[in-house]
């Protein structure tokens, strides 16, 4: 068996062993931008990408599945934010950051990256990470005002109405303000940053919960129930891990 066949086998098994055979069809019907990755596969590979996500970034399913998130990064992608994502994966925590991603044709745009682990309830082990991407439609100006992002204008027709129900987002780690300076201590140019609105943050959390409900339903059919939270003392695990992630990234920034 070739390495490619072996990799595809692992990707298929990542879904087939956890969910019923109809889960991919159900996920394909969702109109949100998201990817699902498997930390147990070398390179933390993408095992599923939604149709709208592929349409927005102008990739095919074959070009994305089996890759990791680095293929969407480019010169303007903040390396410390990427480090934060990697640290969150190591800590098995959720994270929410503002990030520049790139389409296949090289077009860059700001988006809110909202990622959180999916646990196998029986053993409380992480089986997947789900990442929701919400296009940021407003850019912060240097004078404190906001303007409509040009990139957002080009991509905005793909974005959908937000869910109306608010959810508790305490499990999400916000790093944008903690990492507002570079490794030399210089403050980043405000014109080069983009901050997601509270509405966009709530929307990302709502979308995550909506997708999780689909995964939960189709995992129940196999008797291998998944959920979005690990049993722990309320608040303690999140706070300690959040501090570790923040301090870890800040420490790393001094040695870059």
C-alpha angles and dihedrals in degrees: 000000000000123000089250092053090047092051093048089049091055091048093051092046090051089068104025094056094051108035139034119265093260096062096093091052090050092049090048089059092059115098098211134105112249146129132206121213134188116223091195091066115081110261094021092264128204110251097178136020123185121241094243092049090053091045093050094050093036096234130132122236090248091056094053109034109086093027129094130235093271091085088071095053129092145159095307095047109113107241094204090056089053089050088052091054091050091049091050089053091051090049092044090234138136121253137186121196140159108244142174112234130181133228120224090261092056098259111144127212140171119249139169109245111206114181131171136164126257114217133207100234097214096060100014091232123145111252100167143007117221119205122194118197120204119185112238108227100186128061123203114238125215091247091056096260128114134235134188109266113240090220090051091051090055094048101032097096089071094055117098136212115283123249109256100221116093119220136196108267098181090118091065121092115218111204102164097099096036090059100044095126133062128241091274092055094253117143113244118246107266090218088063095055132077126198123204116231123241087251091057091047092052090046091054091051091048092050091049091053091047093053091043090056089057092050091046092052095050093043090055089061090061096043091243100108118197129199140178101241137052119224109256142131104297112265098352099092092045097048096047094045091046091054091047091052094048094046092043093055094044090050091050092050091066093058098047 
